[in-house]
Amino acid sequence: MTVQLAPKAWRWRRSPLLGRLGLYAPRSPGIPSTTRQAEVLCTAISAPPTTVEGLVNGIDLTTGQPVYHDPFTAYENKIVSSPNVVVLGDLGKGKSSLIKTVFVVRQLTFRKRRVVVADRKDQGGEGEFSEICRQLGGKPVRFELGGAGSRLNLLDPVINVSAATNNHVAGQLQLLRAVVQTASGRPVDSWQGAALRAAHLHALRVAEADRRTPVLEDVVRALGEAPPTDRFGGLDSPNARETWAEAALTMRFDLERLLGDDLAGLFDGPTSKDVVLSERLTSFDLSQLPADGPAIPLVMTVLNTWLTNLLRRRRGWLTTFVAEEGWHLAEGVGARIFQRNSKLSRGIGLANVVALHHVSDIPVDSPAVSMLTEAGTAYLYAQGREADAQRCVDLYSLPSHLVGDLMTLPQGMCLLKIDAAAPLAMQHLRSRWEVAITDTDNAMNPYR
């Protein structure tokens, strides 16, 4: 459609030069244009959708302009109230490509940035971030059952030491309670809690006397020791001793079974030397651990706790912790620990990036709800189920008509919700090199 930007008829205007003499010059005639070209005159359409600080994420589908966003930069500029990020959507809609580019590869273009990945998806017998890690000069850390992979020591002071008090007892005990609860399938009661605390302290004393780092086996062994009489005060009695012994032995048997079966080779020894967080990109390959069972949620919980406490001691770096298929952090025994760690993210330079799908399955009283709503940035990809699309709309107070839009978004497109601002419809963009290293369909086509 052709429009006239100004009438062809000549009109007089005051000339900047001749106006001083009281003379006027003829106004230049208008030129023909189109409604497409004239869009630039509408500030609602032509205004940039975001600031130009941060990282390029993609193209705004309304204005055609680049979308810039980075959780750390946005938090520093008070655009978001939290640096944490959630990425929601069905499988195959573009979540992994976004995370690999915006929150892994592009993060490393900044100085003083570091990325730690809990890599859950299997791609050709290893985690899907393994090749990216190698391309960028790193080496993935692989976890497997049976002792063929790396180990994590829950009692390693490196994992749980406190920056304020140099005390690691409380953090270790919290992880121990999570392991015991996983082993028994029920919350730790008061008697078990007291017995576990005493066994933990006994294990620390024994290891200190031997001048070595304590391991989980020390706690298991200490649970078989006689209860310390000073723990009962004036209530020492055969009945109390029997109740204590029953609680301690039950935990010991559960832990021995768990460490011998479901967690074999993961926590039953010192931390492996290859498990470090000093690289700019660290990828922990969890792809060969069973999808069901306690191994993945416990390993992810320990890694997140380790990283959180490390950043509390060593300031100055901005770190992104990526959890693909983050259900293991959103639910289960580690959810409360992860939620606590997430609240510390603002003060320690940590952005947790968690990818989830099927959000309608999350109970309303789950810790995951807080994790989703408190994140400063949300990328909402296509939802195949209406219940999932409706839950996204409810969680982020979106207009109701977006339920249908969320169900029909093409691959690679998403709604970007930055804090309280209106959502942007965005097409994620990748370079040719990024496309090559983020392709997850190689296993489906052996000729690629």
N, C-alpha and C positions, 0 to 999 in steps of 0.2 A: 504494500500500500504506500502511495506517495503522498507526502504532506508538504506544505509550504512553511518553512520556518519563519519567514517574514514576508509581508506583502510586497509585490513587485512595484507598486506605486512609490514614487520618490517622496520622501519626507525630509523636512529640514531638521537638522540637529545642530546644537551649538558646537562649533569646532574648538578643540583644545587650544589651537594656536591663534585662529582668527577671532575666537570669542572675545579676546581682550579688546579687539577693535569694534566689538558689537556686531560682527559678521557671522553668518551661518553657512555651513557647507551641506551639500546634499547627502542624505543617508544612503549607504550602499544598498543595492537591491537584495532581497532574500534569495536563498538558493534552495532548490528542491532536495528533499531527503526522504527517508522511509521511516516507518514506525520502529523498525528494528534499530536503525542508526540513532534515532532520536531517544532511545532508552537511556542514553548517557545523561540526558537532561533531568531524569527523575532520580533524585538523591536516594529515595527509598530503595531503588534497584542498583544504582551505581556505587553506593557507599560500600567500603570494604567490610566484609562480614566479621573480621577479627582485627586485632592489632597486627602489626608486621613483625613483632618480636616472637621469638620461639622457633619452631620447626615447621616446615611446610608439611601439612597433612594430606591435602588434596585440593579439590576445586569445589567451591560453593555452587550448587546447582541452580540457585536463584540468580545470582549476579555473574557467575562465570569467573569470579575472582579467586585467587589463592586463599586457602584457609591456613592460618598459622596458629599453632598451639603447642605449648610445652608446659607440663604441670609445674615444673620448678619456676620457670619464668613467670607463669601466670600467678603462682602463689606469691612470688616476690613483688609483683605489681598489684597485689590485692584483688586480682580478678577472680580467683577461687579461694575458698576458705580451707581447702585440704588439697595436698598434692596427690592423693590417692586416686586411682583410675579403675573403672570397671568397663569391661567389653562384653556385651551381651549379644547373643544371636545363635541361630541354628548352625549346625556343622556345614562347612563348605560355603559360607556366605562372605568370608573375607576377614574374619577375626585374626587368624594367625598371620596373614600377610600384613595387616596393620601393625600388629605387635612386633613382628620381626623387623619392620622398617622403622616406624616412628619410635618405638621404645627399646630397640636394640641397636641396629646399625646406625641410625641417625643420632642417637644419644651420644655415641662415641665420637661424633664430630666436635663436641664441646670439650674443652679442657676441664680437668678435675671432675669428670663424670665416670661412673662405673655401673655395670649391669650384671646382675646375678639372676640366672634363670633356673627354675625348677621345671625341667623338661619332661613332660609326661607322655607325649604322643610317640608311638612307635612308627618309624619310617625306615624300612629296610633293615630292621634288626638293631637300630639305635635311635636315640631321640632326634626329633626333627630339627633341633637347634645345633646338633653336633657339627654338621658341615659348616654352618655359619661361624661357629666357634673356631674351627680350624682355619677357615678362610681369613679370619681376623687375627690369626697368630696364637690362638689358645688351644687347650687340650681338654675335652670334656671329662668330667669326673663321673664314672659309671658305678651305679649301685645294682647289685644282684643278690639274690638269696643264695645261701650255701657257701659264702666266703670267697667267691670268685671276684667280687667287686670291692669297693671301698667301704670303710667302716666309720661310724660316728660314735664317739664316747660321750654319753650323756653327762658324765661326771668330769669331763675335760674342763678345767678352769677357763680355757680360752673361749668356750662357748657361752659361759654364763656369768663371768665375773662382772661385778657392778662398778661403773665408773666412779660413783660417789663414795662407796665404802670399801671397794676392793673385796667385797664379800660375794661369794658365789653360792652359798648354801641355799638361800631362798629360791633362786632360779632353778637350781638343780632339783630341788624337792618338787617344784611345780611340774617339771618334766617327768620325774619319777611317778608322781601321782597319775599323770596322763597315761604312762605305760601300764601301771597297775590297773587302772580303770579299763584300758583296752584288753588286758589279759583276762580280767574277770567278767567284763561286760556289764558292770554295775558301778555306781559311784563309790568312792572310798569312804567308809564310815569312820566314826571318831576313833574306835579302837585300832583300826587298820592305819589311820593317819598317824596315831601316836607311835605305833610299832614301826612304821616306815620311817618316821623322823628319827627314831632312836637307831635304827639299822643304818640309816644314811650317815649319821654322825659317827657311829662306830666304824663304818667303812672308811671315812675320811681320816680318823685317828690311826687306823691300822696302816693305811697307805702312807701317811705322813711319817710314821715310825720306820717304814720300809724305804722311805725316800723315793717314792714313785707316785705317778698319777693314779688315783683310784679308778676302778672300772665297775661296770654294773654287776659283774660277778661278785664283787666284794659286798654289795648290798644284799644280794641273794644269799650269800653265805651268812651274813650277819643276821638275817631274818630267822635263822635256825638257832641262834644263840639264846641263852636264858635271858629273860627280861631283867633289865636293871632295876633293882629294888628302889632306887631313889626316884624312879618315875612315878611311884604310887603315893609318895608322901605318907600320910597317916592312914591310907586306905589299903595298905598291903594286906592281902589275904589270899588263901588258896584259890578262891573263886576268881579274883582279879587276875592272878597269874595264869589260870587256865584260859580265861577269856583272851588275855594278851597272846598266849602261846597259840591259840586257835587262829586268831587273826593273822599273826605273823606267818605261821606255817601255811595257811591258805594262800597268802600272797606269794610265798616262796614257791609253792608248787605251781601256781598260775604263771609266775615269771619264768620258771625253768621250762615249762611247756612252751610258752610264747617264744622265748629266746632259742629254743631248739627246733621250732617248727616255723611259725609265721614270720619271725624276724631273724632267722638263722643267718649269721654272717653280717648283720647290719649294725648291731649295738653291742656285740659280745667281745669287745676288746678295745685297745687304744685307737684313737682317731688316726686314720691312714695319712701318710705324709703328703699324698697328692690332694688332700682336701684342704684347700687354702682359699682365701678370699682376697689375695693381694693382686690378682690380675684385673685388668680393666673389664674383661668379659669372662665370667665364670659360668659354665653350663653344667648343672648337675643332672645327669642322665638317669631318670627314673623309669624309662620306658620298658625295662625288662622286669620290673616288679609287678606282682599280680594286681589287677585292677580292683579286686575285692580283697578285703582284709585290712590289717592295721599298718602294713609296711609304708605305703605311700603317705597317708596322713601324718604318721609319726616322723618320718624323715623330713617332710616339708615343714612341720612344726619346729623341729630341731634346727633346721637351716635358717628359718626366719628368725628364731630366737637368737641364734649365733650372730646373724647379721645385725640385728637390732642392737645387741650389746656391744658388738664391735664398733658400730657407728657412734655409740654413746661415749666410747673411749677415744676414738680417733676422728676428730672433727675436720672439716675442710673439704670433703668430697661429697658430691651429690650422687646418690645410689638409687637405681631402679631395680626393684625385686619383681620379677615376672613369674606368675604362677599360671601356666596353661592348665585348663580343666581344673579350676581352683575350688571345686567342690570339697576337696580334702582339707582346705583351710576354712571354708565357709560353714562346714558341718562337722560333727564328731568331737572327739576329745580335745583336738587342738584349736577349735574355733574360738574359745574364750581367750586362749593365749595369743592367737593371731589378732583378735580384736584389741587386746591390751597393747600389743606391739604396734598396731596401726595408729593408735592414739598418740604414740610417741613420735610418729613420722615427721610431724611439723618441726620438731625441735632438733632432729638429728640428720636432716637432709636425706630422707628416705621417701620414695614414692612406690607404693605397692600397686602393681598392675595385675588384676585378676580377671581371667576370662571364664565366663559361665554360659550355660544355655539351659533352657527349660526353667525359667525363673518362677513359673507358677507352682513348681513342686516345693518351693521353699516355704516351710511353715511360718505363720505370721509372728511367732515368738522366737524364731531362730536368730542367733547372732549374725547370720548372713544378711538379714534385713538392714541392720545398722551399717554393715559394711557397704551395702549397695547405696543407701541413701546418704551416707556421710561422705562418699567419694566426691571430689570436686569436679571430676570429669567422667562422663558416661558416653560410650559409643554404642548406639543401639542398631544392630544389624537385623536382617530379616528374621521374623519369627513365623514359623510354619503353623503353629497352633494359636488359635485365637486367645486361649487362656494366657499364653505367654505374652502376647502383644498387649492384652488388657492389663496384665500385671506391670509391664513396663510403663504404660501410661499412668497407672495409679501411683507407682513408686516415685515417678519424676514429675507428677502433676502436669501432664501434657494434655492438650486438647483431645477430646474424645474421638474426633474424626481421624486421629493419627493411628488408631487401632488398625484400620484397613490399610493405611500406608505402610505400617510396619510389616504387614503380612505380604506385601507385594514388592518390597524393595529388591531391585536386582542385585546380583552378586557384586561386591565391591562398593556398594553404596550403603550409607548409614545415616542415622540422625545423630548429630553431635550435640550433646547437652553440656554446656559449660556453666557450672554453678547455677545461678538463678536466671540466666539469660534464656531467651527463646531458643529452641533447638534449630540447628542448621542442617539442611539436607546436603550431604557431602559425598563426592566421589573420591575415594582414595586413589592416589597416584603412586606409581613405582617406576624407577628407572629400569633400563634393560638388565643391568646387573642385579638389581634387587629382585626383579621377576625371576631371574635364573636361580638365585639362592633361596628364594622363599617358596618355590614351587613344591607343593606337597603331593602332586599327582604322579610322581615318577614311578611309584609302585604299581600304578594302574596302567602304565604304558612302558613296557620293557624296551621299546625301540627309541625312547627319548634320549 
